[in-house]
């Protein structure tokens, strides 16, 4: 299973469930614990009930919109950073968002930029982050972008590294090709990226001559990472 020195919890709020799920998966792949909700009311409730370190907040929500959510959260004494993530790109929306929150990112967005902005906000807020994932005898360290298995150093390309991080963050879960494309490449990628090819590259490097093969294909569904029992 994965291990973390300290859990960083991010609340993701978006009424488009596919977008919320994508953001959750991307942030989980970047080693964060994510609570996903789909309404302003649920966001306010979650902020009251859980120790939230950062909120990724859509503006155009049904019922209570994102601006009102930020105001209510602040009014209840919660001071975690708020990153607005919205399709609204008018200057007045950005100005209002930056007045109520801490950063503003427009849709469509690059997943690497989202993770970078989240990390920057957490650093500014004084949150200490854990930068490694461990699954069985496999360890991924983001401080120096190194990967080892049984102490053997494994050299990965940036894309292979992101793909492995995604699988390690979802141990025991099947990750579909579409989810891999969206999380590893870009939210707007057209699906032509050769996921199977990169899985093959990763499998050769991670599994190699080891007796237990960790990178597993679940035919018709996707891929999963299985630690040695």
Secondary structure as UniProt FT lines:
FT   STRAND          9..13
FT   HELIX           17..29
FT   TURN            30..31
FT   STRAND          33..37
FT   HELIX           40..49
FT   STRAND          54..57
FT   HELIX           66..75
FT   TURN            76..77
FT   STRAND          81..86
FT   HELIX           91..100
FT   STRAND          103..106
FT   HELIX           111..124
FT   TURN            125..126
FT   STRAND          132..135
FT   TURN            136..137
FT   STRAND          138..141
FT   TURN            142..145
FT   STRAND          146..149
FT   TURN            150..151
FT   STRAND          152..154
FT   HELIX           158..168
FT   TURN            169..172
FT   HELIX           177..180
FT   HELIX           181..185
FT   TURN            187..188
FT   HELIX           195..206
FT   TURN            207..209
FT   STRAND          215..218
FT   TURN            219..221
FT   STRAND          222..225
//
